[in-house]
Amino acid sequence: MDWEQATQSLPAALGIGLLIGAVRERQHGNATTLQAGVRTHALLALMGTVGIAFGQAVFLVVLLAAALLAWSSYRITARADPGLTGEIALLLTVLLGGLAFDAPELAAALGVVVAILLWAKAPLARLSRDVISDQEMRDALLLAASALVVLPLLPDEAIDPWGVLVPSKLWQIVVLVMGVGMLGHLALRMVGARWGLPMAGFFSGFASSTAAVAGFGRGSRVAAVLVGPSASAALLANLASLMLFAAVIGTTSPALLRASAWPLLAAALALLAFSLLGLRHVKEEAVPRTATAKALRLGHAVMIALVIAAVLLVSEWLRQVFGQAGALVGATIAALGELHAAAAGIASLNASGGLQLDAARWGVVALLASASLAKSVLAFASGGPRYGVAVGAGLAAMVAGAAATTWLVPA
């Protein structure tokens, strides 16, 4: 038995027991059914540390004794308080006391988490019973199953002869589309549409601006007043995507990024300006804070992934048939489905000398135009005419700004 180690672990165990016991005491201090408070939990934590110091056999005896105490406590309080939280807390205190012997920092951190969960009884109950609807719970479970169950089972290798269709990558698009829809739904519920949707849009753009355009388009159908904030969210998602676009180009070809800096800046300013236009006439009190539609739709997300897969196949076929010229055309077509992959292709051609700098600059504009065309069509399909016009106008302004600056400012 290492008594020096045990002595160092005892303060952590004592702190864990006192903290958990204090929370239990505060929550049930006036109740006659409270069987374990500050002193009991502190003693149980110390028992756990001392027991593990003597060996695993002694610790198991201590844990069994705590389980018997928890069982006795439940028999006494079952009619007045049928919950098992207090009894589970007893056992956790002993386990954390034993963990403190070998990993006091981890045990202390877990003790704080346990105390927070015990303290948050009322807010968590209100969240699960009153705030979250049955439909939102079903949508959250569907999203979790898609990301944590289906995605790990899909192969990471291409299933086509050209190596462009990777099932796991395509399903990631499905998960992203559903995730963006859920993110926008939660932002609408928590912050309101005027600012919640644009915030959600910008951050979702770092994952997939295409998914954002589709997700916020579907959300805009809930109410007419949501069209403006949803379009602004989609444009801000494209602003975030444009930032990633520039980063991809800079990583592959720094010279091309320097030559395209002003066009990219003009494109970003155009997106920002049009996104602000969608918010100027929206009054927060007129916006519904509770969405009535589903937070996500699996069929909608799968359809988008299938369209992107078709675009990738066509672009790769062009590259195989027509070589370098086909690669440029293929990259432009690929931008219909995946802008950043197309950007890497253009930048690689420039870095390897297969594409002159001036042509590469116009290639960047062509990629933006191709992606904007695809997203505009998607905006009309997912959100209807008003949403499609708003998003299409912002994307067209982005392309126009980039093209005019490329023409006026030499490389």
Secondary structure as GFF3:
##gff-version 3
##sequence-region A 1 411
A	DSSP	alpha_helix	3	28	.	.	.	ID=ss1
A	DSSP	alpha_helix	38	54	.	.	.	ID=ss2
A	DSSP	alpha_helix	56	77	.	.	.	ID=ss3
A	DSSP	alpha_helix	85	102	.	.	.	ID=ss4
A	DSSP	alpha_helix	104	119	.	.	.	ID=ss5
A	DSSP	alpha_helix	121	126	.	.	.	ID=ss6
A	DSSP	pi_helix	127	131	.	.	.	ID=ss7
A	DSSP	alpha_helix	134	145	.	.	.	ID=ss8
A	DSSP	pi_helix	146	150	.	.	.	ID=ss9
A	DSSP	alpha_helix	151	153	.	.	.	ID=ss10
A	DSSP	alpha_helix	167	190	.	.	.	ID=ss11
A	DSSP	alpha_helix	193	204	.	.	.	ID=ss12
A	DSSP	alpha_helix	209	220	.	.	.	ID=ss13
A	DSSP	three_ten_helix	224	226	.	.	.	ID=ss14
A	DSSP	alpha_helix	227	252	.	.	.	ID=ss15
A	DSSP	alpha_helix	254	259	.	.	.	ID=ss16
A	DSSP	alpha_helix	261	277	.	.	.	ID=ss17
A	DSSP	three_ten_helix	284	286	.	.	.	ID=ss18
A	DSSP	alpha_helix	298	334	.	.	.	ID=ss19
A	DSSP	alpha_helix	339	351	.	.	.	ID=ss20
A	DSSP	alpha_helix	357	383	.	.	.	ID=ss21
A	DSSP	alpha_helix	385	408	.	.	.	ID=ss22
###
